[in-house]
Amino acid sequence: MVDFSTVHAAPSPDLITPDNAMVLFVDHQPQMFFGTGSGDRTSIINSTVGLAKAAKTFDVPVVLSTVAAESFSGPILPQLREVFPGQEVIDRSTMNAWEDERLVAAVRATGRSKIVLAGLWTEVCVVLPALSALQQGYEVFVVADASGGVSPQAHEHALQRMVAAGAVPVTWLQVLLELQRDWARGETYVPVTDLVKEHGGAYGTGLVYAQTMIDPHAAG
């Protein structure tokens, strides 16, 4: 029986924070998008860029990676590159990013125990590093809407496989709001609400409406 007299206000260590997480983007490239059929590709791009901007807003370390960029898959998504213009992109030959020593070293160098992972395709270039990182003791959070597979079934079955191994499925907006977690955090309040208005769909439109039509100070 729980002694509720000992319960106090404290966050769970399972939560993603700016101090315990890093974000790994894997293979958001033209050739991979061509083969993506699990969902609307424009929506996947929007979610990917939203996740990138969330990481940048909270200074969360990011690792960018591509596969066979010069010979087959093409460059990293330009909108993603724009968020991190000076950052190295680790190009690999391996489908499993976790079999590239440079990438593993870059993840390890962040000193973070939680990996927020997004990529194309879910059933190959996401599931393989997710299972590998889990086996080595990392916590893995798979950003489902910033990832895509060749079909709805491939995407969903890959998510199920990762969840069974211990990964946690999330969305980009969930990650953003979990990083913010308290609207009294004034230093990130405006960047977060601006990001929601830009990439948050109906939620963002609702914020625009509230600030212009309801808040008497917003239109001043």
MDTraj code that builds the backbone (N, CA, C; nanometers):
import mdtraj as md
import numpy as np

residues = "MET VAL ASP PHE SER THR VAL HIS ALA ALA PRO SER PRO ASP LEU ILE THR PRO ASP ASN ALA MET VAL LEU PHE VAL ASP HIS GLN PRO GLN MET PHE PHE GLY THR GLY SER GLY ASP ARG THR SER ILE ILE ASN SER THR VAL GLY LEU ALA LYS ALA ALA LYS THR PHE ASP VAL PRO VAL VAL LEU SER THR VAL ALA ALA GLU SER PHE SER GLY PRO ILE LEU PRO GLN LEU ARG GLU VAL PHE PRO GLY GLN GLU VAL ILE ASP ARG SER THR MET ASN ALA TRP GLU ASP GLU ARG LEU VAL ALA ALA VAL ARG ALA THR GLY ARG SER LYS ILE VAL LEU ALA GLY LEU TRP THR GLU VAL CYS VAL VAL LEU PRO ALA LEU SER ALA LEU GLN GLN GLY TYR GLU VAL PHE VAL VAL ALA ASP ALA SER GLY GLY VAL SER PRO GLN ALA HIS GLU HIS ALA LEU GLN ARG MET VAL ALA ALA GLY ALA VAL PRO VAL THR TRP LEU GLN VAL LEU LEU GLU LEU GLN ARG ASP TRP ALA ARG GLY GLU THR TYR VAL PRO VAL THR ASP LEU VAL LYS GLU HIS GLY GLY ALA TYR GLY THR GLY LEU VAL TYR ALA GLN THR MET ILE ASP PRO HIS ALA ALA GLY".split()
xyz = np.array([
    [0.0847, -0.1190, 0.0000],
    [0.0000, 0.0000, 0.0000],
    [0.0888, 0.1248, 0.0000],
    [0.0546, 0.2198, -0.0855],
    [0.1353, 0.3409, -0.0964],
    [0.1055, 0.4350, 0.0188],
    [0.2119, 0.4879, 0.0795],
    [0.1969, 0.5897, 0.1834],
    [0.1965, 0.7259, 0.1152],
    [0.0766, 0.7798, 0.0896],
    [0.0661, 0.9040, 0.0140],
    [0.1170, 1.0251, 0.0921],
    [0.1409, 1.0088, 0.2196],
    [0.1957, 1.1203, 0.2977],
    [0.3396, 1.1502, 0.2588],
    [0.4042, 1.0545, 0.1923],
    [0.5438, 1.0742, 0.1515],
    [0.5555, 1.1249, 0.0076],
    [0.4427, 1.1339, -0.0611],
    [0.4457, 1.1785, -0.2004],
    [0.4764, 1.3271, -0.2063],
    [0.5678, 1.3655, -0.2937],
    [0.6040, 1.5059, -0.3081],
    [0.6187, 1.5401, -0.4552],
    [0.6217, 1.6682, -0.4851],
    [0.6291, 1.7148, -0.6235],
    [0.7701, 1.6977, -0.6767],
    [0.7890, 1.5978, -0.7611],
    [0.9203, 1.5712, -0.8201],
    [0.8999, 1.5023, -0.9543],
    [0.9766, 1.5403, -1.0552],
    [0.9605, 1.4776, -1.1868],
    [1.0162, 1.3365, -1.1887],
    [0.9605, 1.2537, -1.2746],
    [1.0094, 1.1178, -1.2923],
    [1.1440, 1.1198, -1.3650],
    [1.2353, 1.0343, -1.3270],
    [1.3623, 1.0241, -1.4004],
    [1.3433, 0.9689, -1.5415],
    [1.2246, 0.9175, -1.5712],
    [1.1965, 0.8668, -1.7050],
    [1.1712, 0.9783, -1.8054],
    [1.1511, 1.1002, -1.7583],
    [1.1189, 1.2109, -1.8476],
    [1.2410, 1.2568, -1.9262],
    [1.2159, 1.3039, -2.0476],
    [1.3202, 1.3637, -2.1304],
    [1.3440, 1.5058, -2.0821],
    [1.4699, 1.5421, -2.0598],
    [1.5045, 1.6776, -2.0190],
    [1.6187, 1.7295, -2.1062],
    [1.6410, 1.8611, -2.1055],
    [1.7541, 1.9154, -2.1816],
    [1.8894, 1.8655, -2.1331],
    [1.8944, 1.8099, -2.0123],
    [2.0217, 1.7673, -1.9537],
    [2.0491, 1.6184, -1.9658],
    [1.9465, 1.5395, -2.0023],
    [1.9713, 1.3943, -2.0049],
    [1.9532, 1.3317, -2.1425],
    [1.9166, 1.4119, -2.2430],
    [1.8825, 1.3558, -2.3736],
    [1.9683, 1.4137, -2.4854],
    [1.9783, 1.3361, -2.5930],
    [2.0355, 1.3832, -2.7187],
    [1.9418, 1.3363, -2.8301],
    [1.9550, 1.3978, -2.9479],
    [1.8690, 1.3620, -3.0602],
    [1.9539, 1.3102, -3.1747],
    [1.9144, 1.1963, -3.2286],
    [1.9846, 1.1329, -3.3402],
    [1.8928, 1.1291, -3.4619],
    [1.9343, 1.1976, -3.5684],
    [1.8607, 1.1982, -3.6938],
    [1.9326, 1.1053, -3.7917],
    [1.8587, 1.0075, -3.8452],
    [1.9199, 0.9070, -3.9318],
    [1.8506, 0.9046, -4.0691],
    [1.9239, 0.9412, -4.1719],
    [1.8875, 0.9141, -4.3114],
    [1.7610, 0.9845, -4.3601],
    [1.7438, 1.1097, -4.3205],
    [1.6382, 1.1916, -4.3803],
    [1.6922, 1.2468, -4.5126],
    [1.6843, 1.1636, -4.6164],
    [1.7463, 1.1910, -4.7458],
    [1.6468, 1.1674, -4.8588],
    [1.6712, 1.2275, -4.9776],
    [1.5743, 1.2166, -5.0872],
    [1.5371, 1.0741, -5.1249],
    [1.6361, 0.9888, -5.1466],
    [1.6057, 0.8526, -5.1892],
    [1.5223, 0.7786, -5.0854],
    [1.5461, 0.8058, -4.9592],
    [1.4691, 0.7408, -4.8539],
    [1.3255, 0.7943, -4.8506],
    [1.3099, 0.9245, -4.8750],
    [1.1748, 0.9811, -4.8814],
    [1.0979, 0.9261, -5.0013],
    [1.1674, 0.9023, -5.1142],
    [1.0998, 0.8483, -5.2320],
    [1.0302, 0.7163, -5.1999],
    [1.0927, 0.6370, -5.1164],
    [1.0388, 0.5049, -5.0839],
    [0.9467, 0.5028, -4.9637],
    [0.9263, 0.6161, -4.8994],
    [0.8428, 0.6212, -4.7789],
    [0.6952, 0.6224, -4.8159],
    [0.6214, 0.5255, -4.7623],
    [0.4791, 0.5169, -4.7929],
    [0.3917, 0.4945, -4.6717],
    [0.4463, 0.5152, -4.5525],
    [0.3688, 0.4899, -4.4306],
    [0.2821, 0.6076, -4.3904],
    [0.3099, 0.7241, -4.4453],
    [0.2336, 0.8426, -4.4096],
    [0.2676, 0.9557, -4.5047],
    [0.2019, 1.0674, -4.4856],
    [0.2251, 1.1840, -4.5707],
    [0.3678, 1.2346, -4.5518],
    [0.4421, 1.2416, -4.6603],
    [0.5827, 1.2782, -4.6503],
    [0.6027, 1.4238, -4.6092],
    [0.5119, 1.5108, -4.6506],
    [0.5204, 1.6510, -4.6075],
    [0.5047, 1.6613, -4.4563],
    [0.4176, 1.5798, -4.4003],
    [0.3991, 1.5793, -4.2546],
    [0.5224, 1.5262, -4.1831],
    [0.5859, 1.4239, -4.2411],
    [0.7084, 1.3706, -4.1803],
    [0.8181, 1.4769, -4.1814],
    [0.8296, 1.5495, -4.2922],
    [0.9286, 1.6580, -4.2996],
    [0.8985, 1.7640, -4.1948],
    [0.7721, 1.8034, -4.1821],
    [0.7337, 1.9040, -4.0829],
    [0.7703, 1.8576, -3.9422],
    [0.7417, 1.7327, -3.9116],
    [0.7727, 1.6807, -3.7780],
    [0.9223, 1.6728, -3.7540],
    [0.9968, 1.6361, -3.8574],
    [1.1427, 1.6268, -3.8460],
    [1.2033, 1.7632, -3.8174],
    [1.1593, 1.8638, -3.8912],
    [1.2117, 1.9996, -3.8709],
    [1.1664, 2.0538, -3.7357],
    [1.0426, 2.0240, -3.6969],
    [0.9961, 2.0657, -3.5647],
    [1.0800, 2.0059, -3.4536],
    [1.1136, 1.8772, -3.4666],
    [1.1989, 1.8115, -3.3672],
    [1.3368, 1.8750, -3.3639],
    [1.3913, 1.9054, -3.4812],
    [1.5233, 1.9684, -3.4875],
    [1.5231, 2.1035, -3.4173],
    [1.4211, 2.1828, -3.4432],
    [1.4131, 2.3151, -3.3814],
    [1.3884, 2.3049, -3.2306],
    [1.3173, 2.2013, -3.1895],
    [1.2984, 2.1792, -3.0456],
    [1.4324, 2.1524, -2.9790],
    [1.5139, 2.0660, -3.0409],
    [1.6466, 2.0367, -2.9860],
    [1.7314, 2.1627, -2.9791],
    [1.7259, 2.2419, -3.0837],
    [1.8065, 2.3641, -3.0860],
    [1.7598, 2.4636, -2.9812],
    [1.6299, 2.4750, -2.9635],
    [1.5750, 2.5684, -2.8644],
    [1.6264, 2.5379, -2.7246],
    [1.6395, 2.4093, -2.6927],
    [1.6795, 2.3695, -2.5570],
    [1.8266, 2.3266, -2.5489],
    [1.9039, 2.3544, -2.6545],
    [2.0462, 2.3193, -2.6563],
    [2.0703, 2.1715, -2.6288],
    [1.9822, 2.0884, -2.6810],
    [1.9994, 1.9436, -2.6693],
    [2.0988, 1.8990, -2.7770],
    [2.2002, 1.8215, -2.7425],
    [2.2977, 1.7768, -2.8421],
    [2.2320, 1.6957, -2.9538],
    [2.2811, 1.7145, -3.0750],
    [2.2247, 1.6484, -3.1920],
    [2.3358, 1.5806, -3.2715],
    [2.3075, 1.4610, -3.3213],
    [2.3950, 1.3928, -3.4155],
    [2.3166, 1.3729, -3.5447],
    [2.3765, 1.4140, -3.6564],
    [2.3151, 1.4012, -3.7883],
    [2.3885, 1.2934, -3.8667],
    [2.3124, 1.2072, -3.9337],
    [2.3773, 1.1010, -4.0094],
    [2.3014, 1.0700, -4.1380],
    [2.3768, 1.0318, -4.2401],
    [2.3217, 0.9888, -4.3680],
    [2.3844, 0.8560, -4.4073],
    [2.3246, 0.7930, -4.5088],
    [2.3812, 0.6698, -4.5620],
    [2.4028, 0.6871, -4.7120],
    [2.5209, 0.6574, -4.7586],
    [2.5550, 0.6606, -4.9015],
    [2.5072, 0.7886, -4.9686],
    [2.5389, 0.9008, -4.9078],
    [2.4885, 1.0291, -4.9576],
    [2.5404, 1.0612, -5.0966],
    [2.6629, 1.0274, -5.1256],
    [2.7237, 1.0635, -5.2534],
    [2.6860, 0.9679, -5.3660],
    [2.6611, 0.8430, -5.3313],
    [2.6431, 0.7417, -5.4353],
    [2.4990, 0.7011, -5.4600],
    [2.4098, 0.7238, -5.3628],
    [2.2757, 0.6681, -5.3804],
    [2.1644, 0.7520, -5.3182],
    [2.1763, 0.7867, -5.1913],
    [2.0621, 0.8404, -5.1173],
    [2.0458, 0.9909, -5.1248],
    [2.1513, 1.0632, -5.1636],
    [2.1420, 1.2074, -5.1730],
    [2.1702, 1.2767, -5.0407],
    [2.1703, 1.4107, -5.0411],
    [2.2078, 1.4871, -4.9217],
    [2.1005, 1.4843, -4.8145],
    [2.1407, 1.5227, -4.6960],
    [2.0465, 1.5337, -4.5851],
    [1.9390, 1.6359, -4.6191],
    [1.8214, 1.6180, -4.5639],
    [1.7081, 1.7075, -4.5867],
    [1.7514, 1.8535, -4.5703],
    [1.7353, 1.9377, -4.6726],
    [1.7840, 2.0760, -4.6644],
    [1.7265, 2.1534, -4.5464],
    [1.5990, 2.1313, -4.5163],
    [1.5373, 2.2035, -4.4040],
    [1.6000, 2.1630, -4.2709],
    [1.6445, 2.0385, -4.2621],
    [1.7133, 1.9920, -4.1413],
    [1.8527, 2.0513, -4.1345],
    [1.9204, 2.0560, -4.2452],
    [2.0536, 2.1153, -4.2525],
    [2.0502, 2.2629, -4.2146],
    [1.9422, 2.3332, -4.2521],
    [1.9304, 2.4760, -4.2209],
    [1.9249, 2.5014, -4.0707],
    [1.8710, 2.4079, -3.9953],
    [1.8628, 2.4248, -3.8496],
    [2.0011, 2.4112, -3.7862],
    [2.0869, 2.3263, -3.8452],
    [2.2219, 2.3027, -3.7935],
    [2.3228, 2.3228, -3.9067],
    [2.3396, 2.4467, -3.9527],
    [2.4179, 2.4711, -4.0748],
    [2.5655, 2.4353, -4.0648],
    [2.6238, 2.4436, -3.9465],
    [2.7670, 2.4185, -3.9353],
    [2.8027, 2.2820, -3.8819],
    [2.7041, 2.1980, -3.8620],
    [2.7296, 2.0709, -3.7946],
    [2.7698, 1.9617, -3.8931],
    [2.8632, 1.8782, -3.8508],
    [2.9065, 1.7651, -3.9321],
    [2.7919, 1.6669, -3.9520],
    [2.7811, 1.6139, -4.0727],
    [2.6884, 1.5058, -4.1024],
    [2.7714, 1.3790, -4.1228],
    [2.7484, 1.2793, -4.0419],
    [2.8245, 1.1554, -4.0491],
    [2.7627, 1.0669, -4.1570],
    [2.8349, 1.0507, -4.2679],
    [2.7858, 0.9667, -4.3765],
    [2.8430, 0.8261, -4.3602],
    [2.7554, 0.7264, -4.3755],
    [2.7929, 0.5888, -4.3471],
    [2.7728, 0.5003, -4.4702],
    [2.8264, 0.3822, -4.4633],
    [2.7933, 0.2764, -4.5588],
    [2.6985, 0.1762, -4.4950],
    [2.6927, 0.1750, -4.3626],
    [2.6135, 0.0751, -4.2903],
    [2.4671, 0.1156, -4.2810],
    [2.3770, 0.0201, -4.3026],
    [2.2344, 0.0467, -4.2800],
    [2.2066, 0.0640, -4.1308],
    [2.2768, -0.0108, -4.0483],
    [2.2662, 0.0051, -3.9035],
    [2.3656, 0.1121, -3.8607],
    [2.3139, 0.2298, -3.8279],
    [2.4013, 0.3406, -3.7897],
    [2.4899, 0.3046, -3.6714],
    [2.4438, 0.2140, -3.5864],
    [2.5198, 0.1782, -3.4661],
    [2.6408, 0.0911, -3.4975],
    [2.6575, 0.0515, -3.6217],
    [2.7773, -0.0220, -3.6623],
    [2.8833, 0.0710, -3.7207],
    [2.8589, 0.2010, -3.7150],
    [2.9580, 0.3003, -3.7562],
    [3.0234, 0.3575, -3.6308],
    [3.1528, 0.3355, -3.6155],
    [3.2232, 0.3756, -3.4939],
    [3.2195, 0.5264, -3.4724],
    [3.2214, 0.6029, -3.5812],
    [3.2172, 0.7490, -3.5665],
    [3.0854, 0.7952, -3.5076],
    [2.9766, 0.7353, -3.5519],
    [2.8464, 0.7735, -3.4986],
    [2.8331, 0.7351, -3.3517],
    [2.8720, 0.6144, -3.3190],
    [2.8640, 0.5721, -3.1785],
    [2.9496, 0.6624, -3.0905],
    [3.0674, 0.6999, -3.1396],
    [3.1545, 0.7894, -3.0633],
    [3.0900, 0.9261, -3.0459],
    [3.0207, 0.9746, -3.1495],
    [2.9540, 1.1050, -3.1407],
    [2.8399, 1.1014, -3.0402],
    [2.7642, 0.9919, -3.0390],
    [2.6561, 0.9778, -2.9403],
    [2.7157, 0.9696, -2.8003],
    [2.8190, 0.8895, -2.7847],
    [2.8823, 0.8731, -2.6536],
    [2.9380, 1.0060, -2.6030],
    [2.9915, 1.0865, -2.6932],
    [3.0532, 1.2140, -2.6542],
    [2.9527, 1.3125, -2.5963],
    [2.8252, 1.2943, -2.6255],
    [2.7253, 1.3854, -2.5680],
    [2.7079, 1.3633, -2.4185],
    [2.7434, 1.2457, -2.3709],
    [2.7296, 1.2146, -2.2297],
    [2.5865, 1.1939, -2.1845],
    [2.4961, 1.1744, -2.2794],
    [2.3546, 1.1592, -2.2462],
    [2.3133, 1.0128, -2.2494],
    [2.2185, 0.9770, -2.1625],
    [2.1738, 0.8380, -2.1528],
    [2.0471, 0.8101, -2.2321],
    [1.9771, 0.9163, -2.2726],
    [1.8523, 0.9003, -2.3478],
    [1.8738, 0.9453, -2.4926],
    [1.8403, 0.8575, -2.5857],
    [1.8513, 0.8879, -2.7278],
    [1.7117, 0.9094, -2.7837],
    [1.6875, 1.0272, -2.8354],
    [1.5630, 1.0566, -2.9069],
    [1.5948, 1.0341, -3.0546],
    [1.5306, 0.9355, -3.1139],
    [1.5717, 0.8841, -3.2450],
    [1.4626, 0.9025, -3.3487],
    [1.5020, 0.9535, -3.4662],
    [1.4088, 0.9656, -3.5783],
    [1.4826, 0.9336, -3.7059],
    [1.4133, 0.8726, -3.8035],
    [1.4818, 0.8415, -3.9279],
    [1.3948, 0.7719, -4.0299],
    [1.4563, 0.7448, -4.1424],
    [1.3954, 0.6717, -4.2535],
    [1.4904, 0.5558, -4.2896],
    [1.4412, 0.4391, -4.3135],
    [1.3065, 0.3943, -4.2881],
    [1.2977, 0.3349, -4.1487],
    [1.1782, 0.3362, -4.0926],
    [1.1583, 0.2888, -3.9562],
    [1.2025, 0.1438, -3.9396],
    [1.1715, 0.0618, -4.0406],
    [1.1941, -0.0829, -4.0285],
    [1.3383, -0.1233, -4.0520],
    [1.4224, -0.0299, -4.0930],
    [1.5631, -0.0629, -4.1153],
    [1.6530, 0.0334, -4.0382],
    [1.6606, 0.1569, -4.0838],
    [1.7587, 0.2526, -4.0324],
    [1.7204, 0.3145, -3.8981],
    [1.5986, 0.2848, -3.8502],
    [1.5626, 0.3244, -3.7144],
    [1.5677, 0.2045, -3.6209],
    [1.5045, 0.0950, -3.6611],
    [1.4963, -0.0197, -3.5703],
    [1.6334, -0.0799, -3.5399],
    [1.7234, -0.0824, -3.6370],
    [1.8534, -0.1461, -3.6135],
    [1.9374, -0.0700, -3.5093],
    [1.9555, 0.0628, -3.5226],
    [2.0296, 0.1319, -3.4167],
    [1.9539, 0.1369, -3.2849],
    [1.8210, 0.1400, -3.2908],
    [1.7436, 0.1415, -3.1658],
    [1.7700, 0.0153, -3.0849],
    [1.7612, -0.1004, -3.1498],
    [1.7859, -0.2258, -3.0790],
    [1.9298, -0.2345, -3.0295],
    [2.0227, -0.1847, -3.1115],
    [2.1639, -0.1891, -3.0734],
    [2.1928, -0.1006, -2.9530],
    [2.1372, 0.0221, -2.9539],
    [2.1593, 0.1142, -2.8420],
    [2.0930, 0.0637, -2.7148],
    [1.9742, 0.0068, -2.7272],
    [1.9064, -0.0497, -2.6105],
    [1.9910, -0.1601, -2.5477],
    [2.0498, -0.2424, -2.6316],
    [2.1301, -0.3538, -2.5813],
    [2.2512, -0.3047, -2.5049],
    [2.2975, -0.1827, -2.5381],
    [2.4152, -0.1280, -2.4715],
    [2.3795, -0.0364, -2.3540],
    [2.2522, -0.0351, -2.3166],
    [2.2133, 0.0335, -2.1945],
    [2.1536, 0.1718, -2.2119],
    [2.1410, 0.2202, -2.3340],
    [2.0764, 0.3496, -2.3568],
    [1.9251, 0.3354, -2.3476],
    [1.8592, 0.4451, -2.3117],
    [1.7141, 0.4551, -2.3241],
    [1.6846, 0.5179, -2.4601],
    [1.5909, 0.4606, -2.5328],
    [1.5628, 0.5057, -2.6685],
    [1.4168, 0.5493, -2.6800],
    [1.3990, 0.6703, -2.7310],
    [1.2663, 0.7260, -2.7562],
    [1.2534, 0.7474, -2.9068],
    [1.1640, 0.6737, -2.9704],
    [1.1502, 0.6783, -3.1161],
    [1.0413, 0.7781, -3.1533],
    [1.0797, 0.8789, -3.2307],
    [0.9850, 0.9837, -3.2697],
    [0.9084, 0.9332, -3.3920],
    [0.7899, 0.8801, -3.3679],
    [0.7162, 0.8079, -3.4715],
    [0.6771, 0.8959, -3.5887],
    [0.6384, 1.0211, -3.5616],
    [0.5904, 1.1051, -3.6719],
    [0.7037, 1.1761, -3.7458],
    [0.8267, 1.1649, -3.6973],
    [0.9434, 1.2152, -3.7701],
    [1.0195, 1.1003, -3.8338],
    [0.9553, 0.9848, -3.8403],
    [1.0104, 0.8649, -3.9023],
    [0.9077, 0.8093, -3.9995],
    [0.9522, 0.7255, -4.0922],
    [0.8594, 0.6673, -4.1874],
    [0.9145, 0.5394, -4.2463],
    [0.8230, 0.4478, -4.2811],
    [0.8612, 0.3226, -4.3435],
    [0.8056, 0.3122, -4.4845],
    [0.8333, 0.2016, -4.5501],
    [0.7897, 0.1870, -4.6887],
    [0.6395, 0.1619, -4.6997],
    [0.5764, 0.1233, -4.5899],
    [0.4318, 0.1026, -4.5872],
    [0.3828, 0.1250, -4.4453],
    [0.2517, 0.1462, -4.4263],
    [0.2003, 0.1586, -4.2890],
    [0.2335, 0.0372, -4.2033],
    [0.2238, -0.0830, -4.2649],
    [0.2530, -0.2043, -4.1886],
    [0.3998, -0.2111, -4.1472],
    [0.4889, -0.1754, -4.2390],
    [0.6316, -0.1797, -4.2071],
    [0.6646, -0.0849, -4.0924],
    [0.6085, 0.0353, -4.0971],
    [0.6315, 0.1353, -3.9925],
    [0.5777, 0.0855, -3.8587],
    [0.4536, 0.0376, -3.8592],
    [0.3900, -0.0047, -3.7348],
    [0.4571, -0.1279, -3.6757],
    [0.4915, -0.2236, -3.7612],
    [0.5563, -0.3445, -3.7097],
    [0.6942, -0.3129, -3.6519],
    [0.7646, -0.2186, -3.7135],
    [0.8948, -0.1783, -3.6601],
    [0.8789, -0.1117, -3.5242],
    [0.7783, -0.0256, -3.5104],
    [0.7522, 0.0366, -3.3804],
    [0.7213, -0.0691, -3.2751],
    [0.6393, -0.1671, -3.3129],
    [0.6056, -0.2742, -3.2188],
    [0.7304, -0.3520, -3.1772],
    [0.8175, -0.3777, -3.2717],
    [0.9407, -0.4508, -3.2406],
    [1.0271, -0.3727, -3.1425],
    [1.0393, -0.2415, -3.1653],
    [1.1216, -0.1585, -3.0765],
    [1.0595, -0.1458, -2.9379],
    [0.9272, -0.1301, -2.9327],
    [0.8587, -0.1205, -2.8039],
    [0.8786, -0.2503, -2.7241],
    [0.8679, -0.3629, -2.7925],
    [0.8876, -0.4917, -2.7253],
    [1.0280, -0.5038, -2.6660],
    [1.1246, -0.4356, -2.7294],
    [1.2629, -0.4400, -2.6804],
    [1.2908, -0.3348, -2.5738],
    [1.1939, -0.2447, -2.5503],
    [1.2115, -0.1450, -2.4452],
    [1.2127, -0.0011, -2.4897],
    [1.2010, 0.0253, -2.6206],
    [1.1976, 0.1632, -2.6692],
    [1.0619, 0.2267, -2.6378],
    [1.0598, 0.3592, -2.6360],
    [0.9383, 0.4343, -2.6052],
    [0.8977, 0.5163, -2.7277],
    [0.7774, 0.4963, -2.7821],
    [0.7335, 0.5766, -2.8956],
    [0.6836, 0.7129, -2.8486],
    [0.7240, 0.8182, -2.9193],
    [0.6826, 0.9543, -2.8872],
    [0.6548, 1.0281, -3.0182],
    [0.6067, 1.1517, -3.0063],
    [0.5914, 1.2400, -3.1211],
    [0.6790, 1.3623, -3.1004],
    [0.7038, 1.4380, -3.2082],
    [0.7935, 1.5534, -3.1954],
    [0.7352, 1.6571, -3.1010],
    [0.6034, 1.6786, -3.1072],
    [0.5413, 1.7782, -3.0204],
    [0.5468, 1.7347, -2.8743],
    [0.5310, 1.6058, -2.8516],
    [0.5450, 1.5526, -2.7162],
    [0.6849, 1.5805, -2.6624],
    [0.7871, 1.5594, -2.7454],
    [0.9244, 1.5873, -2.7034],
    [0.9411, 1.7350, -2.6692],
    [0.8909, 1.8228, -2.7552],
    [0.9010, 1.9667, -2.7300],
    [0.8378, 2.0053, -2.5970],
    [0.7170, 1.9599, -2.5727],
    [0.6459, 1.9998, -2.4511],
    [0.7046, 1.9325, -2.3270],
    [0.7627, 1.8152, -2.3438],
    [0.8294, 1.7499, -2.2311],
    [0.9571, 1.8244, -2.1942],
    [1.0253, 1.8793, -2.2922],
    [1.1438, 1.9605, -2.2643],
    [1.1055, 2.0908, -2.1942],
    [0.9962, 2.1523, -2.2341],
    [0.9495, 2.2771, -2.1716],
    [0.8912, 2.2496, -2.0333],
    [0.7887, 2.1686, -2.0290],
    [0.7259, 2.1110, -1.9098],
    [0.6667, 2.2100, -1.8106],
    [0.7082, 2.3342, -1.8152],
    [0.6548, 2.4343, -1.7225],
    [0.6486, 2.5669, -1.7978],
    [0.5260, 2.6201, -1.8146],
    [0.5119, 2.7447, -1.8899],
    [0.5730, 2.8635, -1.8170],
    [0.6132, 2.8440, -1.6911],
    [0.6806, 2.9518, -1.6189],
    [0.8279, 2.9630, -1.6573],
    [0.8771, 2.8697, -1.7387],
    [1.0161, 2.8780, -1.7864],
    [1.0225, 2.9833, -1.8958],
    [1.0374, 3.1078, -1.8516],
    [1.0252, 3.2214, -1.9415],
    [1.1291, 3.2291, -2.0511],
    [1.2490, 3.1741, -2.0263],
    [1.3559, 3.1878, -2.1253],
    [1.3261, 3.1097, -2.2530],
    [1.2407, 3.0081, -2.2438],
    [1.2067, 2.9303, -2.3637],
    [1.0592, 2.9416, -2.4014],
    [0.9821, 3.0179, -2.3248],
    [0.8376, 3.0268, -2.3518],
    [0.8087, 3.0779, -2.4923],
    [0.8675, 3.1896, -2.5297],
    [0.8401, 3.2476, -2.6618],
    [0.8933, 3.1597, -2.7744],
    [1.0185, 3.1105, -2.7676],
    [1.0644, 3.0195, -2.8733],
    [0.9776, 2.8954, -2.8893],
    [0.9294, 2.8396, -2.7774],
    [0.8463, 2.7199, -2.7853],
    [0.7116, 2.7514, -2.8494],
    [0.6476, 2.8598, -2.8068],
    [0.5176, 2.8931, -2.8662],
    [0.5325, 2.9343, -3.0123],
    [0.6420, 2.9991, -3.0466],
    [0.6666, 3.0314, -3.1877],
    [0.6839, 2.9034, -3.2698],
    [0.7533, 2.8071, -3.2138],
    [0.7748, 2.6800, -3.2822],
    [0.6429, 2.6047, -3.3002],
    [0.5596, 2.6082, -3.1989],
    [0.4283, 2.5440, -3.2094],
    [0.3448, 2.6109, -3.3174],
    [0.3502, 2.7426, -3.3239],
    [0.2730, 2.8135, -3.4271],
    [0.3238, 2.7810, -3.5667],
    [0.4533, 2.7570, -3.5813],
    [0.5108, 2.7292, -3.7121],
    [0.4901, 2.5850, -3.7565],
    [0.5026, 2.4900, -3.6633],
    [0.5006, 2.3486, -3.7017],
    [0.3936, 2.2666, -3.6308],
    [0.3156, 2.3273, -3.5427],
    [0.2229, 2.2516, -3.4586],
    [0.0833, 2.2336, -3.5115],
    [0.0610, 2.2621, -3.6400],
    [-0.0692, 2.2353, -3.6997],
    [-0.1822, 2.3102, -3.6314],
    [-0.2914, 2.2375, -3.6014],
    [-0.4097, 2.2996, -3.5422],
    [-0.3800, 2.3603, -3.4052],
    [-0.2921, 2.2952, -3.3289],
    [-0.2542, 2.3502, -3.1990],
    [-0.1888, 2.4863, -3.2167],
    [-0.0998, 2.4967, -3.3152],
    [-0.0353, 2.6239, -3.3417],
    [-0.1326, 2.7301, -3.3887],
    [-0.2285, 2.6909, -3.4729],
    [-0.3303, 2.7848, -3.5183],
    [-0.4138, 2.8341, -3.4008],
    [-0.4405, 2.7439, -3.3072],
    [-0.5142, 2.7835, -3.1874],
    [-0.4392, 2.8857, -3.1049],
    [-0.3068, 2.8722, -3.0964],
    [-0.2269, 2.9710, -3.0241],
    [-0.2323, 3.1066, -3.0920],
    [-0.2252, 3.1070, -3.2259],
    [-0.2355, 3.2325, -3.3001],
    [-0.3689, 3.2990, -3.2698],
    [-0.4751, 3.2216, -3.2727],
    [-0.6086, 3.2765, -3.2453],
    [-0.6176, 3.3325, -3.1037],
    [-0.5678, 3.2527, -3.0069],
    [-0.5768, 3.2957, -2.8675],
    [-0.5000, 3.4246, -2.8442],
    [-0.3835, 3.4366, -2.9058],
    [-0.2997, 3.5543, -2.8821],
    [-0.3515, 3.6786, -2.9524],
    [-0.4237, 3.6619, -3.0613],
    [-0.4707, 3.7786, -3.1368],
    [-0.6146, 3.8165, -3.1070],
    [-0.6968, 3.7175, -3.0722],
    [-0.8400, 3.7439, -3.0552],
    [-0.8851, 3.7432, -2.9099],
    [-0.8134, 3.6722, -2.8246],
    [-0.8556, 3.6587, -2.6863],
    [-0.7690, 3.7422, -2.5923],
    [-0.6374, 3.7320, -2.6064],
    [-0.5436, 3.8061, -2.5217],
    [-0.5483, 3.9540, -2.5582],
    [-0.5945, 4.0404, -2.4709],
    [-0.6075, 4.1818, -2.5053],
    [-0.4745, 4.2529, -2.5224],
    [-0.3651, 4.1886, -2.4774],
    [-0.2340, 4.2525, -2.4882],
    [-0.1586, 4.2104, -2.6136],
    [-0.2007, 4.0973, -2.6750],
    [-0.1230, 4.0409, -2.7844],
    [-0.1249, 4.1281, -2.9087],
    [-0.2368, 4.1970, -2.9323],
    [-0.2506, 4.2742, -3.0551],
    [-0.2104, 4.4198, -3.0371],
    [-0.1585, 4.4540, -2.9207],
    [-0.1251, 4.5914, -2.8930],
    [0.0004, 4.6395, -2.9608],
])
top = md.Topology()
chain = top.add_chain()
for i, resn in enumerate(residues, 1):
    res = top.add_residue(resn, chain, resSeq=i)
    for name in ("N", "CA", "C"):
        top.add_atom(name, md.element.get_by_symbol(name[0]), res)
traj = md.Trajectory(xyz[None], top)
